[in-house]
Amino acid sequence: MSSERETPSSAAAPRPSVRALNRLVGVTAFAATLIVGASATAVAAPSASHDPASAPAAAARPPRTTHGPCAYTETPDEPAARPVPLPPDPRRTPDRGSVRVTLATNQGPIGLTLDRAAAPCTVQSFLHLVGKRFYDRTPCHRLTAYPTLSVLQCGDPSGTGEGGPGYRYRDELPTDLPPAPTDPTGVRRLYARGVLAMANAGPDTNGSQFFLVYADSALRPNYTIFGTVDTVGLDTLDRIAAGGVAPTAEDPAPVDGAPALPVTIRRAVRAHHH
């Protein structure tokens, strides 16, 4: 989504800061609306290694784009939180079968099954980032515990919710999700417990951040689903969710923010079948 709320309730809700909007899963208290990140008008925080003096040079040339069907495209205005090249983009993107990845976290393992048929470009990018160890030693920075939106978001090495891989790519949106039973308008769809999906900052702005659904959630079908969480992983998510959201001075009982039990992906490992 963009940095503007997607529902009329945005007019009633206080507007978060740009920092809160950049690369975060956000929720209004009035409707379960999942948004991530900066729009073109929001300024992404530079990574620690980013040299502001290099910005004019980066802006002087058009962003590089891979030549395959996924068209991964550089985002010079949102530099990578951790250096990583553009993914491979072969003429024929693998679009069959599944791939297992385990997120070894300090709170327990989270096993993922990636579905190439559902989202071939997304799976290809995710495996690229796993292979480059982009996700290793990174926090899961956001937990939401609304009745209609229950997710843990990960994938930003900076831990601020603003970071990404320095590139973006197109959506591969689900078309067969059932209506969310909690939404009488029929606009929102069911992102069921166990779903693995990409966070975004609007149409075709996928990067590295993803979310894990630990309880049935109601969302517009604007988020690419590219896999599922296994039973052991759901047990880990349940433990994290049971810890709640870390209180702040402004909100002693939040339902949206950093998890009270800090979560770090120590390593993301792809399973290779022999």
C-alpha positions in Angstrom: 0.0 0.0 0.0 1.0 3.6 -0.2 1.7 5.8 2.8 -2.0 6.9 2.7 -4.6 4.7 4.4 -6.6 2.6 2.0 -9.9 3.0 4.0 -12.1 5.9 4.9 -11.2 5.3 8.5 -7.9 7.0 7.8 -9.5 10.4 8.2 -10.4 9.6 11.7 -7.2 8.0 12.8 -4.1 10.0 13.8 -1.6 10.1 11.0 1.6 8.3 11.9 5.0 9.8 11.3 6.9 9.0 8.1 9.2 6.8 10.1 6.3 4.8 11.3 5.0 4.4 7.8 8.3 3.4 6.1 8.3 -0.3 5.5 6.0 -1.2 8.4 2.9 -3.2 8.7 0.4 -0.6 10.0 -3.1 -1.0 11.3 -5.8 1.5 12.0 -7.9 0.8 15.2 -11.0 1.0 13.1 -10.3 -1.4 10.3 -7.7 -4.1 9.7 -5.6 -2.5 7.0 -2.1 -3.7 6.3 0.2 -1.1 4.9 3.9 -1.1 4.4 6.2 1.6 3.7 7.1 4.7 2.0 5.4 6.2 -1.0 7.3 8.2 -3.5 6.8 11.2 -1.4 8.1 9.7 1.8 11.8 9.8 2.5 13.3 6.4 3.3 16.0 6.4 6.0 19.4 5.6 4.5 21.3 2.6 5.6 24.4 3.0 7.8 26.7 2.6 4.8 24.8 4.9 2.5 26.8 8.0 1.5 24.6 11.0 0.8 27.2 12.4 -1.6 26.5 9.4 -3.9 22.8 10.2 -4.2 23.1 12.7 -7.1 25.2 10.1 -9.1 22.6 7.4 -8.4 19.8 9.7 -9.5 21.6 10.7 -12.6 21.2 7.3 -14.2 18.0 5.3 -14.7 17.5 2.4 -12.2 18.9 -0.9 -13.4 16.2 -3.6 -14.2 16.8 -7.3 -14.9 15.8 -8.5 -18.3 13.8 -11.5 -17.4 10.0 -11.8 -16.8 10.3 -10.7 -13.1 12.0 -7.3 -14.0 13.6 -6.7 -10.6 14.3 -3.0 -10.5 16.7 -0.9 -8.4 15.3 1.7 -6.0 18.0 4.3 -5.7 15.8 6.5 -3.5 15.5 3.5 -1.1 19.0 2.0 -0.8 19.5 -1.5 0.5 19.6 -1.9 4.2 22.3 -4.6 3.6 24.2 -4.8 0.3 22.8 -7.4 -2.0 22.8 -7.7 -5.8 19.6 -7.9 -8.0 18.2 -11.5 -8.1 18.8 -13.7 -11.1 16.0 -13.4 -13.6 16.1 -16.2 -16.2 13.9 -16.2 -19.2 11.9 -19.1 -17.6 11.2 -18.4 -14.0 10.8 -21.7 -12.0 7.1 -22.0 -11.5 6.6 -25.6 -10.2 7.0 -27.3 -6.9 7.8 -26.1 -3.5 10.9 -25.2 -1.5 11.5 -25.5 2.2 13.2 -22.7 4.2 13.7 -22.7 7.9 14.0 -19.4 9.9 16.1 -20.3 12.9 15.1 -17.7 15.4 16.0 -17.1 19.1 12.4 -17.9 19.9 12.3 -21.2 18.0 12.3 -22.5 14.4 9.8 -21.3 11.9 9.6 -23.6 8.9 8.3 -22.3 5.6 7.1 -24.0 2.5 7.4 -21.7 -0.5 5.0 -22.2 -3.4 6.6 -21.5 -6.8 3.3 -21.9 -8.7 1.6 -19.3 -6.6 4.3 -16.6 -6.9 7.4 -17.6 -8.9 9.1 -14.2 -8.9 8.5 -13.8 -5.2 9.9 -17.2 -4.4 12.9 -16.5 -6.7 13.6 -13.2 -4.9 13.2 -14.7 -1.4 15.5 -17.6 -2.1 18.1 -15.2 -3.5 18.0 -13.2 -0.3 18.2 -16.3 1.8 21.2 -17.5 -0.3 22.9 -14.1 0.1 22.3 -14.3 3.9 20.3 -11.1 3.8 17.9 -12.3 6.5 20.6 -13.6 8.8 20.9 -11.8 12.1 17.8 -9.6 11.4 14.9 -8.8 13.8 11.2 -9.3 13.3 10.3 -5.7 14.1 6.5 -5.7 14.2 3.7 -7.7 15.9 0.1 -6.9 15.4 -2.6 -8.3 17.7 -5.8 -6.9 16.4 -8.8 -9.2 16.4 -8.9 -8.9 12.6 -5.1 -8.6 11.9 -2.6 -10.9 13.6 0.8 -11.0 12.0 4.5 -10.9 12.7 6.5 -8.9 10.2 10.2 -9.6 9.4 12.7 -9.0 6.7 14.3 -5.6 7.4 18.0 -5.8 8.5 17.8 -2.3 9.9 15.1 -3.2 12.3 13.4 0.1 11.8 10.7 -1.0 9.4 12.2 1.2 6.7 14.8 -1.1 5.2 14.7 -3.3 2.1 16.9 -4.9 -0.5 17.4 -1.9 -2.7 15.1 -3.3 -5.4 11.4 -3.9 -6.0 9.3 -6.2 -8.2 5.7 -6.8 -9.3 2.8 -8.3 -7.3 1.6 -11.9 -7.8 -1.7 -11.4 -6.1 -4.0 -14.2 -5.0 -7.3 -14.4 -6.8 -9.2 -17.2 -5.0 -9.2 -16.1 -1.3 -12.6 -16.5 0.4 -14.3 -13.4 1.9 -13.3 -12.5 5.4 -16.2 -13.5 7.7 -15.5 -10.4 9.8 -16.0 -8.0 6.9 -19.7 -7.7 5.9 -18.7 -5.5 2.9 -16.9 -8.4 1.3 -14.0 -6.2 0.4 -11.5 -7.9 2.6 -10.4 -11.5 2.1 -9.3 -14.2 4.5 -5.5 -14.4 5.0 -5.7 -17.6 7.0 -3.5 -18.7 9.9 -0.3 -20.1 8.5 -0.1 -17.8 5.5 3.2 -16.4 4.4 2.9 -13.1 2.4 4.9 -10.1 1.2 4.5 -6.7 2.7 4.6 -3.8 0.3 4.4 0.0 -0.2 1.7 0.0 -2.9 1.2 -1.9 -6.2 4.3 -3.7 -7.5 6.7 -2.6 -4.6 7.6 -5.9 -3.1 11.1 -6.0 -1.6 12.4 -8.1 1.3 9.8 -7.6 4.1 7.3 -10.4 4.7 4.6 -11.2 7.2 3.6 -14.5 9.0 -0.1 -14.8 9.8 -0.6 -16.5 13.2 -4.4 -16.1 13.4 -7.0 -15.6 10.7 -6.8 -12.0 9.4 -9.0 -9.8 7.2 -7.1 -7.9 4.4 -7.7 -6.5 1.0 -6.2 -9.0 -1.5 -3.3 -6.7 -2.2 -0.5 -8.9 -0.7 1.3 -11.6 -2.5 1.0 -15.0 -0.8 4.0 -17.1 -1.5 3.9 -19.9 1.0 2.9 -21.3 4.3 4.2 -21.8 7.9 4.6 -25.3 9.2 3.1 -26.6 12.5 6.3 -26.1 14.5 6.6 -22.6 13.1 3.1 -21.8 14.2 3.9 -23.0 17.7 6.8 -20.5 17.7 4.6 -17.7 16.4 2.0 -18.5 19.1 4.7 -18.2 21.8 5.7 -14.8 20.3 2.1 -13.6 20.1 1.4 -14.7 23.7 4.2 -12.4 24.8 2.2 -9.5 23.4 3.4 -6.2 22.0 6.1 -4.2 23.9 4.5 -1.3 25.9 5.7 2.2 25.3 5.4 5.4 27.3 2.7 6.6 25.0 0.8 3.3 25.1 1.1 0.9 28.0 -1.0 -1.8 26.4 -0.4 -1.6 22.6 -1.7 -4.1 20.1 0.6 -3.0 17.3 4.4 -2.5 17.6 7.6 -4.3 18.5 7.1 -7.8 20.0 7.6 -7.9 23.8 9.6 -11.1 23.2 12.4 -9.8 20.9 12.6 -12.0 17.8 15.8 -12.4 15.8 16.2 -14.5 12.7 19.6 -16.0 13.5 19.8 -17.7 10.1 17.5 -18.5 7.2 18.4 -21.8 5.6 17.1 -23.4 2.4 16.6 -27.2 2.5 18.3 -28.9 -0.4 16.8 -32.3 -1.4 19.3 -34.9 -2.5 
